[in-house]
Amino acid sequence: MPQDPLTIEDIPGSGHCLLRLTGPVTISNLFEFQSKVRSNGAPKLIIDLTGVPYVDSAGIGALVGAHVSHSKGGRSLGLVGVNERVLNALKITRVDGFFKVYKSVPDAEKAAG
């Protein structure tokens, strides 16, 4: 499982960017994700985790890093499709309150304006 790949689809939108992740977010595969987050300049970043079965502590760190960098830049970040396993990992590490979580991509896009 730790060698499972992470694929990232970068979908630009009107006033926002959508990153659709498929696969686990782990220390062995998160560097492309971090790079895409750092290079994103959209006012709102939506990260679709519908295809993410789990995250490890490094993956949680990458999500928190994305939140911090966007907050410092006056931009926002929202998560979509967070399954129970990922949500529990965020709760256990007490970072779940950092994120706006939406039920669907259209809900997140609507909130993005």
ZALOTOR-69381 format. One record per residue: residue number from 1; residue in one letter; x, y, z of N, C-alpha, C, CB in turn. Coordinates in Angstrom, 1 decimal. Glycine has a CB too. Example, Ala and Ser with C-alpha at 12.3 -4.5 7.8 and 13.67 -1.06 7.14 Angstrom:
% ZALOTOR-69381
<i = 1, aa = A, n.x = 13.2, n.y = -5.7, n.z = 7.8, ca.x = 12.3, ca.y = -4.5, ca.z = 7.8, c.x = 13.2, c.y = -3.3, c.z = 7.8, cb.x = 11.3, cb.y = -4.5, cb.z = 9.0>
<i = 2, aa = S, n.x = 12.8, n.y = -2.2, n.z = 7.1, ca.x = 13.7, ca.y = -1.1, ca.z = 7.1, c.x = 12.9, c.y = 0.0, c.z = 7.9, cb.x = 14.1, cb.y = -0.6, cb.z = 5.7>
This chain:
% ZALOTOR-69381
<i = 1, aa = M, n.x = 0.8, n.y = -1.2, n.z = 0.0, ca.x = 0.0, ca.y = 0.0, ca.z = 0.0, c.x = 0.8, c.y = 1.3, c.z = 0.0, cb.x = -0.9, cb.y = 0.0, cb.z = 1.2>
<i = 2, aa = P, n.x = 2.0, n.y = 1.4, n.z = 0.7, ca.x = 2.7, ca.y = 2.6, ca.z = 0.7, c.x = 3.2, c.y = 3.0, c.z = -0.6, cb.x = 3.8, cb.y = 2.5, cb.z = 1.7>
<i = 3, aa = Q, n.x = 3.3, n.y = 2.1, n.z = -1.6, ca.x = 3.8, ca.y = 2.4, ca.z = -2.9, c.x = 2.7, c.y = 2.8, c.z = -3.9, cb.x = 4.6, cb.y = 1.2, cb.z = -3.4>
<i = 4, aa = D, n.x = 1.5, n.y = 2.8, n.z = -3.4, ca.x = 0.4, ca.y = 3.2, ca.z = -4.3, c.x = 0.6, c.y = 4.6, c.z = -4.8, cb.x = -1.0, cb.y = 3.1, cb.z = -3.5>
<i = 5, aa = P, n.x = 0.3, n.y = 4.8, n.z = -6.1, ca.x = 0.5, ca.y = 6.1, ca.z = -6.7, c.x = -0.6, c.y = 7.1, c.z = -6.3, cb.x = 0.7, cb.y = 6.0, cb.z = -8.2>
<i = 6, aa = L, n.x = -0.2, n.y = 8.3, n.z = -6.4, ca.x = -1.2, ca.y = 9.4, ca.z = -6.3, c.x = -1.3, c.y = 10.1, c.z = -7.6, cb.x = -0.8, cb.y = 10.4, cb.z = -5.1>
<i = 7, aa = T, n.x = -2.5, n.y = 10.2, n.z = -8.2, ca.x = -2.6, ca.y = 11.0, ca.z = -9.4, c.x = -3.4, c.y = 12.3, c.z = -9.0, cb.x = -3.4, cb.y = 10.2, cb.z = -10.5>
<i = 8, aa = I, n.x = -3.0, n.y = 13.3, n.z = -9.7, ca.x = -3.5, ca.y = 14.7, ca.z = -9.5, c.x = -4.0, c.y = 15.3, c.z = -10.8, cb.x = -2.5, cb.y = 15.6, cb.z = -8.8>
<i = 9, aa = E, n.x = -5.3, n.y = 15.6, n.z = -10.8, ca.x = -5.8, ca.y = 16.3, ca.z = -12.0, c.x = -6.0, c.y = 17.7, c.z = -11.6, cb.x = -7.2, cb.y = 15.6, cb.z = -12.4>
<i = 10, aa = D, n.x = -5.4, n.y = 18.6, n.z = -12.3, ca.x = -5.4, ca.y = 20.1, ca.z = -12.0, c.x = -6.5, c.y = 20.7, c.z = -13.0, cb.x = -4.0, cb.y = 20.7, cb.z = -12.2>
<i = 11, aa = I, n.x = -7.6, n.y = 21.1, n.z = -12.4, ca.x = -8.7, ca.y = 21.6, ca.z = -13.2, c.x = -9.0, c.y = 23.1, c.z = -12.9, cb.x = -10.0, cb.y = 20.8, cb.z = -13.0>
<i = 12, aa = P, n.x = -8.5, n.y = 24.0, n.z = -13.8, ca.x = -8.8, ca.y = 25.4, ca.z = -13.5, c.x = -10.3, c.y = 25.8, c.z = -13.6, cb.x = -7.9, cb.y = 26.3, cb.z = -14.4>
<i = 13, aa = G, n.x = -10.7, n.y = 26.7, n.z = -12.8, ca.x = -12.1, ca.y = 27.2, ca.z = -12.9, c.x = -12.1, c.y = 28.7, c.z = -12.9, cb.x = -12.9, cb.y = 26.6, cb.z = -11.7>
<i = 14, aa = S, n.x = -13.3, n.y = 29.2, n.z = -12.8, ca.x = -13.5, ca.y = 30.7, ca.z = -12.8, c.x = -13.3, c.y = 31.2, c.z = -11.3, cb.x = -14.9, cb.y = 31.1, cb.z = -13.3>
<i = 15, aa = G, n.x = -12.1, n.y = 31.7, n.z = -11.0, ca.x = -11.9, ca.y = 32.2, ca.z = -9.7, c.x = -11.4, c.y = 31.2, c.z = -8.7, cb.x = -13.1, cb.y = 32.9, cb.z = -9.1>
<i = 16, aa = H, n.x = -11.3, n.y = 29.9, n.z = -9.2, ca.x = -10.8, ca.y = 28.9, ca.z = -8.3, c.x = -10.0, c.y = 27.8, c.z = -9.1, cb.x = -12.0, cb.y = 28.2, cb.z = -7.6>
<i = 17, aa = C, n.x = -9.4, n.y = 27.0, n.z = -8.4, ca.x = -8.7, ca.y = 25.8, ca.z = -9.0, c.x = -9.1, c.y = 24.6, c.z = -8.3, cb.x = -7.1, cb.y = 26.0, cb.z = -9.0>
<i = 18, aa = L, n.x = -9.3, n.y = 23.5, n.z = -9.0, ca.x = -9.7, ca.y = 22.2, ca.z = -8.4, c.x = -8.6, c.y = 21.2, c.z = -8.6, cb.x = -11.0, cb.y = 21.7, cb.z = -9.0>
<i = 19, aa = L, n.x = -8.1, n.y = 20.6, n.z = -7.5, ca.x = -7.1, ca.y = 19.5, ca.z = -7.6, c.x = -7.9, c.y = 18.3, c.z = -7.2, cb.x = -5.9, cb.y = 19.8, cb.z = -6.7>
<i = 20, aa = R, n.x = -8.0, n.y = 17.4, n.z = -8.2, ca.x = -8.7, ca.y = 16.1, ca.z = -7.9, c.x = -7.7, c.y = 15.0, c.z = -7.7, cb.x = -9.7, cb.y = 15.7, cb.z = -9.1>
<i = 21, aa = L, n.x = -7.6, n.y = 14.5, n.z = -6.5, ca.x = -6.6, ca.y = 13.5, ca.z = -6.1, c.x = -7.2, c.y = 12.1, c.z = -6.1, cb.x = -6.1, cb.y = 13.8, cb.z = -4.7>
<i = 22, aa = T, n.x = -6.4, n.y = 11.2, n.z = -6.6, ca.x = -6.8, ca.y = 9.8, ca.z = -6.6, c.x = -5.7, c.y = 8.9, c.z = -6.1, cb.x = -7.3, cb.y = 9.3, cb.z = -8.1>
<i = 23, aa = G, n.x = -5.9, n.y = 8.2, n.z = -5.1, ca.x = -4.9, ca.y = 7.4, ca.z = -4.4, c.x = -4.6, c.y = 7.9, c.z = -3.1, cb.x = -3.6, cb.y = 7.3, cb.z = -5.3>
<i = 24, aa = P, n.x = -3.8, n.y = 7.2, n.z = -2.3, ca.x = -3.5, ca.y = 7.6, ca.z = -0.9, c.x = -2.5, c.y = 8.8, c.z = -1.0, cb.x = -2.9, cb.y = 6.5, cb.z = -0.1>
<i = 25, aa = V, n.x = -2.6, n.y = 9.7, n.z = 0.0, ca.x = -1.7, ca.y = 10.8, ca.z = 0.2, c.x = -0.7, c.y = 10.4, c.z = 1.3, cb.x = -2.4, cb.y = 12.2, cb.z = 0.5>
<i = 26, aa = T, n.x = 0.5, n.y = 10.0, n.z = 0.9, ca.x = 1.5, ca.y = 9.5, ca.z = 1.8, c.x = 2.9, c.y = 10.1, c.z = 1.6, cb.x = 1.6, cb.y = 7.9, cb.z = 1.7>
<i = 27, aa = I, n.x = 3.8, n.y = 9.9, n.z = 2.5, ca.x = 5.1, ca.y = 10.4, ca.z = 2.4, c.x = 5.8, c.y = 10.0, c.z = 1.1, cb.x = 6.0, cb.y = 10.0, cb.z = 3.5>
<i = 28, aa = S, n.x = 5.5, n.y = 8.9, n.z = 0.5, ca.x = 6.1, ca.y = 8.4, ca.z = -0.7, c.x = 5.6, c.y = 9.0, c.z = -2.0, cb.x = 6.0, cb.y = 6.9, cb.z = -0.8>
<i = 29, aa = N, n.x = 4.5, n.y = 9.8, n.z = -1.9, ca.x = 4.0, ca.y = 10.3, ca.z = -3.1, c.x = 3.4, c.y = 11.7, c.z = -3.1, cb.x = 2.9, cb.y = 9.4, cb.z = -3.6>
<i = 30, aa = L, n.x = 3.7, n.y = 12.5, n.z = -2.0, ca.x = 3.0, ca.y = 13.8, ca.z = -1.9, c.x = 3.8, c.y = 14.9, c.z = -2.4, cb.x = 2.8, cb.y = 14.0, cb.z = -0.4>
<i = 31, aa = F, n.x = 5.0, n.y = 14.7, n.z = -3.0, ca.x = 5.8, ca.y = 15.9, ca.z = -3.4, c.x = 5.2, c.y = 16.6, c.z = -4.6, cb.x = 7.2, cb.y = 15.4, cb.z = -3.8>
<i = 32, aa = E, n.x = 4.6, n.y = 15.9, n.z = -5.5, ca.x = 3.9, ca.y = 16.6, ca.z = -6.7, c.x = 2.7, c.y = 17.4, c.z = -6.1, cb.x = 3.4, cb.y = 15.5, cb.z = -7.7>
<i = 33, aa = F, n.x = 2.0, n.y = 16.8, n.z = -5.2, ca.x = 0.8, ca.y = 17.5, ca.z = -4.6, c.x = 1.3, c.y = 18.9, c.z = -4.0, cb.x = 0.1, cb.y = 16.7, cb.z = -3.5>
<i = 34, aa = Q, n.x = 2.4, n.y = 18.8, n.z = -3.2, ca.x = 2.9, ca.y = 20.0, ca.z = -2.5, c.x = 3.3, c.y = 21.0, c.z = -3.6, cb.x = 4.1, cb.y = 19.6, cb.z = -1.6>
<i = 35, aa = S, n.x = 3.9, n.y = 20.6, n.z = -4.7, ca.x = 4.4, ca.y = 21.4, ca.z = -5.7, c.x = 3.2, c.y = 22.1, c.z = -6.4, cb.x = 5.2, cb.y = 20.7, cb.z = -6.8>
<i = 36, aa = K, n.x = 2.2, n.y = 21.4, n.z = -6.7, ca.x = 1.0, ca.y = 22.0, ca.z = -7.3, c.x = 0.3, c.y = 23.0, c.z = -6.4, cb.x = 0.0, cb.y = 20.9, cb.z = -7.7>
<i = 37, aa = V, n.x = 0.3, n.y = 22.7, n.z = -5.1, ca.x = -0.3, ca.y = 23.6, ca.z = -4.1, c.x = 0.5, c.y = 24.9, c.z = -4.1, cb.x = -0.4, cb.y = 23.0, cb.z = -2.7>
<i = 38, aa = R, n.x = 1.8, n.y = 24.8, n.z = -4.0, ca.x = 2.7, ca.y = 26.0, ca.z = -3.9, c.x = 2.6, c.y = 26.8, c.z = -5.2, cb.x = 4.1, cb.y = 25.5, cb.z = -3.7>
<i = 39, aa = S, n.x = 2.4, n.y = 26.2, n.z = -6.3, ca.x = 2.4, ca.y = 27.0, ca.z = -7.6, c.x = 1.0, c.y = 27.6, c.z = -7.9, cb.x = 2.8, cb.y = 26.1, cb.z = -8.7>
<i = 40, aa = N, n.x = 0.0, n.y = 27.2, n.z = -7.1, ca.x = -1.4, ca.y = 27.6, ca.z = -7.4, c.x = -1.6, c.y = 29.0, c.z = -6.8, cb.x = -2.4, cb.y = 26.7, cb.z = -6.7>
<i = 41, aa = G, n.x = -2.1, n.y = 29.9, n.z = -7.7, ca.x = -2.3, ca.y = 31.3, ca.z = -7.3, c.x = -3.8, c.y = 31.7, c.z = -7.3, cb.x = -1.5, cb.y = 32.2, cb.z = -8.2>
<i = 42, aa = A, n.x = -4.6, n.y = 30.7, n.z = -7.5, ca.x = -6.1, ca.y = 31.0, ca.z = -7.5, c.x = -6.5, c.y = 31.5, c.z = -6.1, cb.x = -6.9, cb.y = 29.8, cb.z = -8.0>
<i = 43, aa = P, n.x = -7.6, n.y = 32.4, n.z = -6.1, ca.x = -8.1, ca.y = 32.9, ca.z = -4.8, c.x = -8.7, c.y = 31.8, c.z = -4.0, cb.x = -9.1, cb.y = 33.9, cb.z = -5.1>
<i = 44, aa = K, n.x = -9.2, n.y = 30.7, n.z = -4.6, ca.x = -9.8, ca.y = 29.6, ca.z = -3.9, c.x = -9.2, c.y = 28.3, c.z = -4.5, cb.x = -11.3, cb.y = 29.7, cb.z = -3.9>
<i = 45, aa = L, n.x = -8.7, n.y = 27.4, n.z = -3.6, ca.x = -8.3, ca.y = 26.1, ca.z = -4.0, c.x = -9.3, c.y = 25.1, c.z = -3.4, cb.x = -6.8, cb.y = 25.8, cb.z = -3.5>
<i = 46, aa = I, n.x = -9.8, n.y = 24.2, n.z = -4.3, ca.x = -10.7, ca.y = 23.1, ca.z = -3.9, c.x = -9.9, c.y = 21.8, c.z = -4.1, cb.x = -12.0, cb.y = 23.1, cb.z = -4.7>
<i = 47, aa = I, n.x = -9.8, n.y = 21.1, n.z = -3.0, ca.x = -9.1, ca.y = 19.8, ca.z = -3.1, c.x = -10.1, c.y = 18.7, c.z = -3.0, cb.x = -7.9, cb.y = 19.6, cb.z = -2.0>
<i = 48, aa = D, n.x = -10.3, n.y = 17.9, n.z = -4.1, ca.x = -11.3, ca.y = 16.8, ca.z = -4.1, c.x = -10.6, c.y = 15.5, c.z = -3.7, cb.x = -11.9, cb.y = 16.7, cb.z = -5.6>
<i = 49, aa = L, n.x = -11.0, n.y = 15.1, n.z = -2.5, ca.x = -10.4, ca.y = 13.9, ca.z = -1.9, c.x = -11.3, c.y = 12.6, c.z = -2.1, cb.x = -10.1, cb.y = 14.1, cb.z = -0.4>
<i = 50, aa = T, n.x = -12.3, n.y = 12.7, n.z = -3.0, ca.x = -13.2, ca.y = 11.6, ca.z = -3.2, c.x = -12.5, c.y = 10.3, c.z = -3.5, cb.x = -14.2, cb.y = 11.9, cb.z = -4.3>
<i = 51, aa = G, n.x = -11.4, n.y = 10.4, n.z = -4.3, ca.x = -10.7, ca.y = 9.2, ca.z = -4.6, c.x = -9.5, c.y = 8.9, c.z = -3.7, cb.x = -10.2, cb.y = 9.4, cb.z = -6.0>
<i = 52, aa = V, n.x = -9.4, n.y = 9.5, n.z = -2.5, ca.x = -8.3, ca.y = 9.2, ca.z = -1.6, c.x = -8.8, c.y = 8.3, c.z = -0.5, cb.x = -7.8, cb.y = 10.6, cb.z = -1.0>
<i = 53, aa = P, n.x = -8.3, n.y = 7.1, n.z = -0.4, ca.x = -8.8, ca.y = 6.1, ca.z = 0.6, c.x = -8.2, c.y = 6.4, c.z = 2.0, cb.x = -8.4, cb.y = 4.7, cb.z = 0.2>
<i = 54, aa = Y, n.x = -7.0, n.y = 7.0, n.z = 2.0, ca.x = -6.4, ca.y = 7.3, ca.z = 3.3, c.x = -5.3, c.y = 8.3, c.z = 3.2, cb.x = -5.9, cb.y = 6.0, cb.z = 4.0>
<i = 55, aa = V, n.x = -4.9, n.y = 8.9, n.z = 4.3, ca.x = -3.7, ca.y = 9.8, ca.z = 4.3, c.x = -2.9, c.y = 9.3, c.z = 5.5, cb.x = -4.1, cb.y = 11.3, cb.z = 4.4>
<i = 56, aa = D, n.x = -1.5, n.y = 9.5, n.z = 5.4, ca.x = -0.7, ca.y = 9.2, ca.z = 6.6, c.x = -0.4, c.y = 10.6, c.z = 7.2, cb.x = 0.6, cb.y = 8.4, cb.z = 6.2>
<i = 57, aa = S, n.x = 0.5, n.y = 10.6, n.z = 8.2, ca.x = 0.8, ca.y = 11.8, ca.z = 8.9, c.x = 1.5, c.y = 12.8, c.z = 8.0, cb.x = 1.7, cb.y = 11.5, cb.z = 10.1>
<i = 58, aa = A, n.x = 2.3, n.y = 12.4, n.z = 7.1, ca.x = 2.9, ca.y = 13.3, ca.z = 6.1, c.x = 1.8, c.y = 13.9, c.z = 5.2, cb.x = 4.0, cb.y = 12.6, cb.z = 5.3>
<i = 59, aa = G, n.x = 0.8, n.y = 13.1, n.z = 4.8, ca.x = -0.3, ca.y = 13.6, ca.z = 4.0, c.x = -1.1, c.y = 14.7, c.z = 4.8, cb.x = -1.2, cb.y = 12.5, cb.z = 3.6>
<i = 60, aa = I, n.x = -1.3, n.y = 14.4, n.z = 6.1, ca.x = -2.0, ca.y = 15.4, ca.z = 6.9, c.x = -1.2, c.y = 16.7, c.z = 7.0, cb.x = -2.3, cb.y = 14.9, cb.z = 8.3>
<i = 61, aa = G, n.x = 0.1, n.y = 16.5, n.z = 7.1, ca.x = 1.0, ca.y = 17.7, ca.z = 7.2, c.x = 1.0, c.y = 18.5, c.z = 5.9, cb.x = 2.5, cb.y = 17.2, cb.z = 7.4>
<i = 62, aa = A, n.x = 0.9, n.y = 17.8, n.z = 4.7, ca.x = 0.8, ca.y = 18.5, ca.z = 3.4, c.x = -0.5, c.y = 19.3, c.z = 3.3, cb.x = 0.9, cb.y = 17.5, cb.z = 2.3>
<i = 63, aa = L, n.x = -1.6, n.y = 18.7, n.z = 3.8, ca.x = -2.9, ca.y = 19.4, ca.z = 3.8, c.x = -2.9, c.y = 20.6, c.z = 4.7, cb.x = -4.0, cb.y = 18.4, cb.z = 4.2>
<i = 64, aa = V, n.x = -2.3, n.y = 20.5, n.z = 5.9, ca.x = -2.2, ca.y = 21.6, ca.z = 6.8, c.x = -1.3, c.y = 22.7, c.z = 6.2, cb.x = -1.6, cb.y = 21.1, cb.z = 8.2>
<i = 65, aa = G, n.x = -0.2, n.y = 22.3, n.z = 5.5, ca.x = 0.7, ca.y = 23.2, ca.z = 4.9, c.x = 0.0, c.y = 24.0, c.z = 3.8, cb.x = 1.9, cb.y = 22.5, cb.z = 4.3>
<i = 66, aa = A, n.x = -0.9, n.y = 23.3, n.z = 3.0, ca.x = -1.7, ca.y = 23.9, ca.z = 2.0, c.x = -2.6, c.y = 25.0, c.z = 2.6, cb.x = -2.5, cb.y = 22.9, cb.z = 1.2>
<i = 67, aa = H, n.x = -3.2, n.y = 24.6, n.z = 3.7, ca.x = -4.1, ca.y = 25.5, ca.z = 4.4, c.x = -3.4, c.y = 26.8, c.z = 4.9, cb.x = -4.8, cb.y = 24.8, cb.z = 5.6>
<i = 68, aa = V, n.x = -2.2, n.y = 26.5, n.z = 5.5, ca.x = -1.4, ca.y = 27.7, ca.z = 6.0, c.x = -1.0, c.y = 28.6, c.z = 4.9, cb.x = -0.2, cb.y = 27.2, cb.z = 6.8>
<i = 69, aa = S, n.x = -0.4, n.y = 28.0, n.z = 3.8, ca.x = 0.1, ca.y = 28.9, ca.z = 2.8, c.x = -1.1, c.y = 29.7, c.z = 2.1, cb.x = 0.8, cb.y = 28.0, cb.z = 1.7>
<i = 70, aa = H, n.x = -2.2, n.y = 29.1, n.z = 2.0, ca.x = -3.4, ca.y = 29.8, ca.z = 1.4, c.x = -3.9, c.y = 30.9, c.z = 2.3, cb.x = -4.5, cb.y = 28.8, cb.z = 1.0>
<i = 71, aa = S, n.x = -4.0, n.y = 30.5, n.z = 3.6, ca.x = -4.5, ca.y = 31.5, ca.z = 4.6, c.x = -3.5, c.y = 32.7, c.z = 4.7, cb.x = -4.6, cb.y = 30.9, cb.z = 6.0>
<i = 72, aa = K, n.x = -2.2, n.y = 32.5, n.z = 4.7, ca.x = -1.3, ca.y = 33.6, ca.z = 4.7, c.x = -1.4, c.y = 34.5, c.z = 3.5, cb.x = 0.1, cb.y = 33.1, cb.z = 4.9>
<i = 73, aa = G, n.x = -1.7, n.y = 33.9, n.z = 2.4, ca.x = -1.8, ca.y = 34.7, ca.z = 1.2, c.x = -3.2, c.y = 35.3, c.z = 1.0, cb.x = -1.5, cb.y = 33.8, cb.z = 0.0>
<i = 74, aa = G, n.x = -4.1, n.y = 35.2, n.z = 2.0, ca.x = -5.4, ca.y = 35.8, ca.z = 1.9, c.x = -6.3, c.y = 35.0, c.z = 0.9, cb.x = -5.3, cb.y = 37.2, cb.z = 1.4>
<i = 75, aa = R, n.x = -5.9, n.y = 33.7, n.z = 0.7, ca.x = -6.7, ca.y = 32.9, ca.z = -0.2, c.x = -7.4, c.y = 31.8, c.z = 0.7, cb.x = -5.8, cb.y = 32.2, cb.z = -1.3>
<i = 76, aa = S, n.x = -8.3, n.y = 31.1, n.z = 0.1, ca.x = -9.0, ca.y = 30.1, ca.z = 0.9, c.x = -8.8, c.y = 28.7, c.z = 0.2, cb.x = -10.5, cb.y = 30.4, cb.z = 1.0>
<i = 77, aa = L, n.x = -9.1, n.y = 27.7, n.z = 1.1, ca.x = -9.0, ca.y = 26.3, ca.z = 0.6, c.x = -10.2, c.y = 25.5, c.z = 1.2, cb.x = -7.6, cb.y = 25.7, cb.z = 1.2>
<i = 78, aa = G, n.x = -10.7, n.y = 24.6, n.z = 0.3, ca.x = -11.8, ca.y = 23.8, ca.z = 0.8, c.x = -11.5, c.y = 22.4, c.z = 0.4, cb.x = -13.1, cb.y = 24.3, cb.z = 0.2>
<i = 79, aa = L, n.x = -12.1, n.y = 21.4, n.z = 1.2, ca.x = -11.9, ca.y = 20.0, ca.z = 0.9, c.x = -13.3, c.y = 19.4, c.z = 0.5, cb.x = -11.4, cb.y = 19.3, cb.z = 2.1>
<i = 80, aa = V, n.x = -13.3, n.y = 18.5, n.z = -0.5, ca.x = -14.5, ca.y = 17.9, ca.z = -0.9, c.x = -14.2, c.y = 16.3, c.z = -0.9, cb.x = -14.8, cb.y = 18.3, cb.z = -2.4>
<i = 81, aa = G, n.x = -15.3, n.y = 15.6, n.z = -0.6, ca.x = -15.2, ca.y = 14.1, ca.z = -0.7, c.x = -14.4, c.y = 13.5, c.z = 0.4, cb.x = -14.7, cb.y = 13.7, cb.z = -2.0>
<i = 82, aa = V, n.x = -14.4, n.y = 14.1, n.z = 1.6, ca.x = -13.5, ca.y = 13.5, ca.z = 2.7, c.x = -14.2, c.y = 12.3, c.z = 3.3, cb.x = -13.3, cb.y = 14.6, cb.z = 3.8>
<i = 83, aa = N, n.x = -13.6, n.y = 11.1, n.z = 3.1, ca.x = -14.3, ca.y = 9.9, ca.z = 3.6, c.x = -14.0, c.y = 9.8, c.z = 5.1, cb.x = -13.7, cb.y = 8.7, cb.z = 2.9>
<i = 84, aa = E, n.x = -14.7, n.y = 8.9, n.z = 5.8, ca.x = -14.6, ca.y = 8.8, ca.z = 7.2, c.x = -13.2, c.y = 8.5, c.z = 7.7, cb.x = -15.6, cb.y = 7.7, cb.z = 7.7>
<i = 85, aa = R, n.x = -12.5, n.y = 7.7, n.z = 7.0, ca.x = -11.1, ca.y = 7.3, ca.z = 7.4, c.x = -10.2, c.y = 8.6, c.z = 7.4, cb.x = -10.5, cb.y = 6.2, cb.z = 6.5>
<i = 86, aa = V, n.x = -10.3, n.y = 9.4, n.z = 6.4, ca.x = -9.5, ca.y = 10.6, ca.z = 6.3, c.x = -10.0, c.y = 11.6, c.z = 7.3, cb.x = -9.6, cb.y = 11.2, cb.z = 4.9>
<i = 87, aa = L, n.x = -11.3, n.y = 11.7, n.z = 7.5, ca.x = -11.9, ca.y = 12.7, ca.z = 8.5, c.x = -11.4, c.y = 12.3, c.z = 9.9, cb.x = -13.4, cb.y = 12.7, cb.z = 8.4>
<i = 88, aa = N, n.x = -11.4, n.y = 11.0, n.z = 10.2, ca.x = -11.0, ca.y = 10.5, ca.z = 11.5, c.x = -9.5, c.y = 10.9, c.z = 11.7, cb.x = -11.2, cb.y = 9.0, cb.z = 11.7>
<i = 89, aa = A, n.x = -8.7, n.y = 10.7, n.z = 10.7, ca.x = -7.3, ca.y = 11.1, ca.z = 10.8, c.x = -7.1, c.y = 12.5, c.z = 11.1, cb.x = -6.5, cb.y = 10.7, cb.z = 9.5>
<i = 90, aa = L, n.x = -7.9, n.y = 13.4, n.z = 10.4, ca.x = -7.9, ca.y = 14.8, ca.z = 10.7, c.x = -8.3, c.y = 15.1, c.z = 12.1, cb.x = -8.7, cb.y = 15.6, cb.z = 9.7>
<i = 91, aa = K, n.x = -9.4, n.y = 14.4, n.z = 12.6, ca.x = -9.9, ca.y = 14.7, ca.z = 13.9, c.x = -8.9, c.y = 14.2, c.z = 15.0, cb.x = -11.2, cb.y = 13.9, cb.z = 14.1>
<i = 92, aa = I, n.x = -8.3, n.y = 13.0, n.z = 14.8, ca.x = -7.3, ca.y = 12.5, ca.z = 15.8, c.x = -6.1, c.y = 13.4, c.z = 15.9, cb.x = -6.8, cb.y = 11.1, cb.z = 15.4>
<i = 93, aa = T, n.x = -5.7, n.y = 14.1, n.z = 14.8, ca.x = -4.6, ca.y = 15.0, ca.z = 14.9, c.x = -5.0, c.y = 16.4, c.z = 15.2, cb.x = -3.8, cb.y = 15.0, cb.z = 13.6>
<i = 94, aa = R, n.x = -6.3, n.y = 16.6, n.z = 15.4, ca.x = -6.9, ca.y = 17.8, ca.z = 15.8, c.x = -6.7, c.y = 19.0, c.z = 14.9, cb.x = -6.3, cb.y = 18.2, cb.z = 17.2>
<i = 95, aa = V, n.x = -6.7, n.y = 18.7, n.z = 13.6, ca.x = -6.6, ca.y = 19.7, ca.z = 12.5, c.x = -7.9, c.y = 19.8, c.z = 11.7, cb.x = -5.4, cb.y = 19.4, cb.z = 11.6>
<i = 96, aa = D, n.x = -8.9, n.y = 19.0, n.z = 12.0, ca.x = -10.1, ca.y = 19.0, ca.z = 11.2, c.x = -10.7, c.y = 20.4, c.z = 11.2, cb.x = -11.1, cb.y = 18.0, cb.z = 11.8>
<i = 97, aa = G, n.x = -10.6, n.y = 21.2, n.z = 12.3, ca.x = -11.2, ca.y = 22.5, ca.z = 12.3, c.x = -10.5, c.y = 23.6, c.z = 11.4, cb.x = -11.1, cb.y = 23.0, cb.z = 13.7>
<i = 98, aa = F, n.x = -9.4, n.y = 23.2, n.z = 10.9, ca.x = -8.7, ca.y = 24.1, ca.z = 9.9, c.x = -9.4, c.y = 24.2, c.z = 8.6, cb.x = -7.2, cb.y = 23.7, cb.z = 9.8>
<i = 99, aa = F, n.x = -10.1, n.y = 23.2, n.z = 8.2, ca.x = -10.6, ca.y = 23.0, ca.z = 6.9, c.x = -12.1, c.y = 23.3, c.z = 6.7, cb.x = -10.3, cb.y = 21.7, cb.z = 6.4>
<i = 100, aa = K, n.x = -12.5, n.y = 23.9, n.z = 5.6, ca.x = -13.9, ca.y = 24.0, ca.z = 5.2, c.x = -14.1, c.y = 22.7, c.z = 4.4, cb.x = -14.2, cb.y = 25.3, cb.z = 4.4>
<i = 101, aa = V, n.x = -15.1, n.y = 21.9, n.z = 4.8, ca.x = -15.4, ca.y = 20.7, ca.z = 4.1, c.x = -16.8, c.y = 20.8, c.z = 3.4, cb.x = -15.3, cb.y = 19.5, cb.z = 5.1>
<i = 102, aa = Y, n.x = -16.8, n.y = 20.4, n.z = 2.1, ca.x = -18.0, ca.y = 20.5, ca.z = 1.3, c.x = -18.4, c.y = 19.1, c.z = 0.9, cb.x = -17.8, cb.y = 21.4, cb.z = 0.1>
<i = 103, aa = K, n.x = -19.7, n.y = 18.9, n.z = 0.7, ca.x = -20.2, ca.y = 17.6, ca.z = 0.3, c.x = -19.9, c.y = 17.2, c.z = -1.1, cb.x = -21.7, cb.y = 17.5, cb.z = 0.5>
<i = 104, aa = S, n.x = -19.8, n.y = 18.3, n.z = -2.0, ca.x = -19.6, ca.y = 18.0, ca.z = -3.4, c.x = -18.8, c.y = 19.1, c.z = -4.0, cb.x = -21.0, cb.y = 17.8, cb.z = -4.2>
<i = 105, aa = V, n.x = -18.2, n.y = 18.9, n.z = -5.2, ca.x = -17.5, ca.y = 19.9, ca.z = -5.9, c.x = -18.4, c.y = 21.1, c.z = -6.3, cb.x = -16.9, cb.y = 19.3, cb.z = -7.2>
<i = 106, aa = P, n.x = -19.7, n.y = 20.8, n.z = -6.8, ca.x = -20.5, ca.y = 22.0, ca.z = -7.0, c.x = -20.8, c.y = 22.8, c.z = -5.8, cb.x = -21.8, cb.y = 21.5, cb.z = -7.6>
<i = 107, aa = D, n.x = -20.9, n.y = 22.2, n.z = -4.6, ca.x = -21.1, ca.y = 23.0, ca.z = -3.4, c.x = -19.9, c.y = 23.9, c.z = -3.1, cb.x = -21.4, cb.y = 22.0, cb.z = -2.2>
<i = 108, aa = A, n.x = -18.7, n.y = 23.3, n.z = -3.3, ca.x = -17.5, ca.y = 24.1, ca.z = -3.1, c.x = -17.3, c.y = 25.2, c.z = -4.1, cb.x = -16.3, cb.y = 23.1, cb.z = -3.1>
<i = 109, aa = E, n.x = -17.7, n.y = 24.9, n.z = -5.3, ca.x = -17.6, ca.y = 25.9, ca.z = -6.4, c.x = -18.6, c.y = 27.0, c.z = -6.1, cb.x = -17.9, cb.y = 25.3, cb.z = -7.8>
<i = 110, aa = K, n.x = -19.8, n.y = 26.7, n.z = -5.6, ca.x = -20.8, ca.y = 27.7, ca.z = -5.3, c.x = -20.3, c.y = 28.6, c.z = -4.2, cb.x = -22.1, cb.y = 27.0, cb.z = -4.9>
<i = 111, aa = A, n.x = -19.6, n.y = 28.0, n.z = -3.2, ca.x = -19.1, ca.y = 28.8, ca.z = -2.1, c.x = -17.9, c.y = 29.7, c.z = -2.6, cb.x = -18.6, cb.y = 27.9, cb.z = -1.0>
<i = 112, aa = A, n.x = -17.2, n.y = 29.2, n.z = -3.6, ca.x = -16.1, ca.y = 30.0, ca.z = -4.2, c.x = -16.5, c.y = 31.2, c.z = -4.9, cb.x = -15.3, cb.y = 29.1, cb.z = -5.1>
<i = 113, aa = G, n.x = -17.8, n.y = 31.2, n.z = -5.2, ca.x = -18.4, ca.y = 32.4, ca.z = -5.9, c.x = -18.3, c.y = 32.2, c.z = -7.4, cb.x = -17.6, cb.y = 33.7, cb.z = -5.5>
